[in-house]
Amino acid sequence: MLYSRCVILAAGLALMAAVLHATWNIVVKQTGDRFLALWCQFIFAGSFALLGLVGWTIIDGPPNIAWWWSICSGCGHLPYVLLLARAYDKNDFSL
């Protein structure tokens, strides 16, 4: 029974990630300033993740390694957002 719940949870999270990814791609493509749209989404998502991490710390407390991975993830996403914004400005990736 636990296995099937884990599979359902994983499938649900994957579908939710796909919907969110498609949604923010549409938003970025429809705005005039794609760079600003990407950064607003990056700041919103980062704030949401930070809120969750702080809440987790208050309630239970993540292991110290969670903070390290969170910082590394944020630093890794900075060049990704910059390059993605530049790519969207150079060309449209629609079919």
C-alpha positions as CSV (number, residue, x, y, z in Angstrom):
1,M,0.0,0.0,0.0
2,L,2.9,2.4,0.8
3,Y,4.5,1.7,-2.6
4,S,1.3,2.7,-4.5
5,R,1.0,5.9,-2.4
6,C,4.6,6.8,-3.2
7,V,4.1,6.2,-6.9
8,I,0.9,8.3,-7.0
9,L,2.7,11.1,-5.1
10,A,5.7,11.0,-7.5
11,A,3.4,11.0,-10.5
12,G,1.4,13.9,-9.1
13,L,4.5,15.9,-8.4
14,A,5.8,15.2,-11.9
15,L,2.5,16.3,-13.5
16,M,2.4,19.4,-11.3
17,A,6.0,20.3,-12.3
18,A,5.1,19.9,-16.0
19,V,2.0,22.2,-15.7
20,L,4.0,24.8,-13.8
21,H,6.8,24.7,-16.3
22,A,4.4,25.1,-19.3
23,T,2.6,27.9,-17.5
24,W,5.7,30.0,-16.8
25,N,6.9,29.4,-20.4
26,I,3.6,30.8,-21.6
27,V,3.8,33.8,-19.3
28,V,7.3,34.6,-20.4
29,K,6.4,34.3,-24.1
30,Q,3.4,36.7,-23.7
31,T,5.2,39.5,-21.8
32,G,7.1,42.3,-23.4
33,D,10.1,42.1,-21.1
34,R,11.0,38.4,-20.9
35,F,14.0,39.1,-18.7
36,L,11.9,40.9,-16.1
37,A,9.2,38.1,-16.2
38,L,11.8,35.4,-15.7
39,W,13.4,37.2,-12.7
40,C,10.0,37.9,-11.1
41,Q,9.2,34.2,-11.4
42,F,12.6,33.3,-10.0
43,I,12.2,35.6,-7.0
44,F,8.7,34.4,-6.4
45,A,9.7,30.7,-6.5
46,G,12.8,31.4,-4.4
47,S,10.8,33.2,-1.8
48,F,8.3,30.4,-1.7
49,A,11.1,27.8,-1.3
50,L,12.8,29.9,1.4
51,L,9.5,30.2,3.3
52,G,9.0,26.4,3.1
53,L,12.6,25.8,4.3
54,V,12.2,28.3,7.2
55,G,8.8,26.8,8.1
56,W,10.4,23.3,8.1
57,T,13.2,24.6,10.4
58,I,10.7,26.0,12.9
59,I,8.6,22.9,12.9
60,D,11.1,20.0,12.8
61,G,14.4,21.3,11.5
62,P,16.0,20.0,8.4
63,P,19.5,18.5,8.5
64,N,22.2,21.1,8.0
65,I,23.0,19.7,4.6
66,A,19.6,20.9,3.4
67,W,20.7,24.5,3.8
68,W,23.9,23.8,1.8
69,W,21.9,22.2,-1.1
70,S,19.4,25.0,-1.0
71,I,22.2,27.6,-1.4
72,C,23.8,25.6,-4.2
73,S,20.5,25.2,-6.0
74,G,19.9,28.9,-5.9
75,C,23.4,29.7,-7.1
76,G,23.1,27.2,-9.9
77,H,19.8,28.7,-11.0
78,L,21.2,32.2,-11.4
79,P,23.2,31.5,-14.6
80,Y,20.3,29.3,-15.8
81,V,17.8,32.2,-15.6
82,L,20.3,34.7,-17.2
83,L,21.0,32.3,-20.1
84,L,17.3,31.4,-20.5
85,A,16.3,35.1,-20.7
86,R,19.0,35.8,-23.2
87,A,17.9,32.8,-25.3
88,Y,14.3,33.9,-25.2
89,D,15.3,37.4,-26.4
90,K,17.4,36.0,-29.3
91,N,14.8,33.5,-30.6
92,D,11.3,32.1,-29.9
93,F,11.3,28.4,-29.1
94,S,7.8,27.7,-30.3
95,L,7.0,25.1,-32.9
